[in-house]
Amino acid sequence: MIYTASGIPASEIVARGADSGIYPLVAGQPLIADPINKTWKDLQAANKNMQLPGTMLIGSFPNFIVADGLDITIRNTFRWFAYQVYELQSDYNLSVADDSTSWIWGCKDGTIQVAVGDEMTYPDGYLYYDAALFCKVTAADGVAVIDPFVQMVARIADGQRRTITDSGVFSADPSIIQAHMVCVVPGKHQMKLYSNSAHEPFDVNGALIINGRAKVEVW
């Protein structure tokens, strides 16, 4: 048997004559919560599996998250995508622990979570498709320093040029740049490149254009 993400058998959808792949609501019948919720879950399944979470830039990104001592403010109208688009309607304030490294995330349930650790870590209960990284915050001696350039940025539509804008690097982390390849690291973004061993260089046979930051690590 084949089922949708919400558990509806494909045969039921076909039997009802729906060509959209979504369980149809029948005209003249009452609206019941269960099929509506299942339809909503099926609609979100595409977002979950095809679009990685990320922030949606408005204006200058560094100005949207600021620190005062150990207090962090994420400013009004800041938006992120995780299953759907969330937007702040007022400034959001939180505090980070002193003498630690914190990672601020926007999650699929519309919450903002903080994870603590020297290396990037997801909040408890969330994975890579559940949360978008806003920034890294390093605190010492009562002062928090924000690094906004580690943020995960969503792919967004450009309404003026009617194009899709890659606002982050969406390729796999490469271990070689082939002769036919052109790899671009956009400004204000970073990318890891991997050499096959500590004794071998990272090979660039094509073109590697670094407008942001790139780091080579051993595979």
GUFI-720788 format. One line per 5 residues: number of its first residue (from 0); their letters; for each residue x, y, z of C-alpha. Coordinates in Angstrom, 3 decimals, m for minus. Layout:
BEGIN
NUM	A	X:Y:Z; ... $
//
This chain:
BEGIN
0	MIYTA	0.000:0.000:0.000; 1.024:3.600:m0.643; 0.144:6.335:1.849; 0.435:10.096:2.067; 2.480:11.718:4.825 $
5	SGIPA	m0.615:11.925:7.015; m1.379:8.217:6.552; m4.206:8.412:4.011; m4.136:5.492:1.539; m3.456:6.645:m2.009 $
10	SEIVA	m6.375:4.507:m3.177; m8.796:6.695:m1.204; m7.485:9.818:m2.912; m7.729:8.195:m6.343; m11.233:6.884:m5.633 $
15	RGADS	m12.410:10.390:m4.801; m11.105:11.702:m8.123; m8.423:14.018:m6.725; m5.567:14.658:m9.159; m3.698:16.928:m6.726 $
20	GIYPL	m2.533:14.158:m4.413; m4.438:15.810:m1.543; m7.415:14.126:0.069; m10.399:16.140:m1.207; m13.227:17.533:0.873 $
25	VAGQP	m16.564:16.571:m0.641; m19.033:19.318:m1.524; m22.062:19.402:0.733; m20.414:17.488:3.587; m19.516:19.073:6.949 $
30	LIADP	m15.978:20.289:7.626; m14.501:17.888:10.168; m11.209:18.589:11.938; m9.538:15.248:11.163; m9.438:15.459:7.329 $
35	INKTW	m8.569:19.176:7.485; m5.635:18.478:9.789; m4.482:15.592:7.600; m4.644:17.765:4.496; m2.596:20.440:6.259 $
40	KDLQA	0.003:17.839:7.242; 0.230:16.615:3.653; 0.711:20.173:2.382; 3.532:20.752:4.865; 5.270:17.513:3.905 $
45	ANKNM	6.550:19.092:0.683; 8.042:22.031:2.589; 9.697:19.715:5.100; 11.338:17.549:2.453; 12.184:20.117:m0.245 $
50	QLPGT	13.094:23.354:1.581; 15.743:23.572:4.275; 14.955:25.975:7.125; 16.647:29.367:7.034; 16.376:33.040:7.843 $
55	MLIGS	14.738:35.404:5.365; 16.864:38.518:5.078; 15.308:41.968:5.259; 17.737:44.831:4.869; 21.105:44.465:6.579 $
60	FPNFI	21.208:41.197:8.507; 23.728:42.209:11.220; 21.425:45.040:12.328; 18.604:42.648:13.153; 20.319:40.890:16.058 $
65	VADGL	22.138:43.053:18.617; 23.679:42.526:22.051; 23.781:44.623:25.196; 25.850:42.864:27.837; 24.401:39.353:27.937 $
70	DITIR	21.001:40.481:26.627; 20.207:39.694:22.992; 17.538:41.470:20.955; 16.140:40.108:17.690; 14.351:42.988:16.071 $
75	NTFRW	10.810:43.408:14.847; 9.973:42.020:11.345; 12.784:39.437:11.449; 11.560:36.343:9.578; 12.573:32.732:9.210 $
80	FAYQV	11.311:29.649:7.391; 10.894:26.283:9.114; 7.953:24.323:7.649; 6.322:27.757:7.197; 7.236:31.440:7.475 $
85	YELQS	7.348:33.029:10.927; 7.725:36.772:11.520; 8.348:38.763:14.689; 5.709:41.410:15.335; 7.830:43.021:18.058 $
90	DYNLS	11.398:42.853:19.345; 12.265:39.476:20.891; 14.559:39.553:23.913; 16.582:36.755:25.498; 19.722:36.323:27.583 $
95	VADDS	22.707:34.043:27.094; 24.949:32.435:29.688; 28.256:34.113:30.475; 31.563:32.447:29.562; 29.899:30.190:26.987 $
100	TSWIW	29.056:29.847:23.311; 25.351:29.941:22.425; 23.552:29.154:19.180; 20.202:30.876:18.556; 17.659:28.998:16.449 $
105	GCKDG	14.216:29.653:14.954; 12.224:26.425:15.078; 9.375:24.774:13.181; 6.891:25.415:15.999; 7.457:29.176:15.926 $
110	TIQVA	9.701:29.223:18.995; 13.194:30.676:19.351; 15.555:28.281:21.133; 19.099:28.589:22.467; 21.587:25.709:22.437 $
115	VGDEM	24.916:25.928:24.281; 28.151:24.274:23.115; 31.554:25.039:21.641; 30.511:23.392:18.369; 27.262:24.110:16.552 $
120	TYPDG	24.507:22.112:18.213; 20.765:21.895:17.636; 18.267:22.553:20.427; 16.972:19.451:22.215; 14.274:17.741:20.179 $
125	YLYYD	15.091:19.464:16.860; 17.060:18.337:13.805; 18.427:19.956:10.658; 15.022:20.144:8.951; 13.326:21.575:12.058 $
130	AALFC	15.318:24.709:12.836; 17.168:27.637:11.217; 20.322:29.011:12.803; 20.125:32.762:13.462; 23.587:33.424:14.866 $
135	KVTAA	26.404:32.349:17.148; 26.925:34.252:20.402; 30.211:34.117:22.305; 30.025:35.515:25.841; 32.902:36.319:28.208 $
140	DGVAV	33.212:38.648:31.213; 29.600:39.741:30.898; 29.852:40.772:27.239; 28.192:38.901:24.361; 29.622:39.105:20.844 $
145	IDPFV	27.345:38.112:17.957; 28.555:36.329:14.821; 25.694:36.646:12.300; 27.622:35.185:9.381; 27.060:31.562:10.419 $
150	QMVAR	23.316:31.944:9.853; 21.397:29.477:7.739; 19.670:31.490:5.035; 16.563:30.397:3.154; 16.224:30.441:m0.606 $
155	IADGQ	13.875:33.315:m1.340; 11.962:34.712:m4.310; 13.090:38.079:m5.676; 9.867:39.932:m6.442; 11.531:42.656:m8.488 $
160	RRTIT	13.644:40.548:m10.820; 11.193:37.615:m10.776; 13.986:35.177:m10.053; 14.952:32.748:m7.321; 17.824:34.012:m5.208 $
165	DSGVF	20.275:31.643:m3.584; 21.030:33.506:m0.398; 23.316:30.757:0.894; 25.430:27.856:m0.323; 23.212:24.867:m1.078 $
170	SADPS	25.696:22.470:m2.681; 27.215:19.547:m0.839; 30.553:20.262:0.845; 33.016:19.386:m1.936; 36.348:17.580:m1.680 $
175	IIQAH	37.485:18.710:m5.138; 36.523:21.409:m7.641; 36.343:19.600:m10.978; 37.563:21.222:m14.198; 34.014:21.969:m15.353 $
180	MVCVV	32.854:23.374:m12.006; 32.517:26.957:m10.799; 32.050:27.125:m7.031; 31.023:30.489:m5.545; 30.925:31.330:m1.838 $
185	PGKHQ	28.657:34.422:m1.609; 29.580:37.420:0.490; 28.609:37.159:4.175; 28.478:33.359:3.886; 30.918:30.601:4.686 $
190	MKLYS	31.657:27.140:3.351; 33.777:24.168:4.405; 35.979:22.419:1.862; 37.471:19.002:2.542; 40.801:17.550:1.458 $
195	NSAHE	41.015:13.763:1.347; 43.792:13.615:3.926; 46.143:15.801:5.936; 48.876:14.971:3.392; 46.944:16.029:0.288 $
200	PFDVN	46.005:19.563:m0.774; 42.491:20.604:m1.689; 42.412:20.447:m5.488; 40.875:23.279:m7.498; 40.827:22.266:m11.161 $
205	GALII	37.931:24.550:m12.057; 37.109:27.929:m10.485; 36.665:28.754:m6.799; 35.398:32.294:m6.157; 35.365:33.277:m2.483 $
210	NGRAK	33.417:36.438:m1.713; 32.695:35.294:1.841; 34.793:32.837:3.846; 36.025:29.309:3.120; 37.780:26.822:5.409 $
215	VEVW	39.632:23.649:4.426; 39.386:20.660:6.745; 40.514:17.043:6.513; 37.816:14.603:5.404 $
//
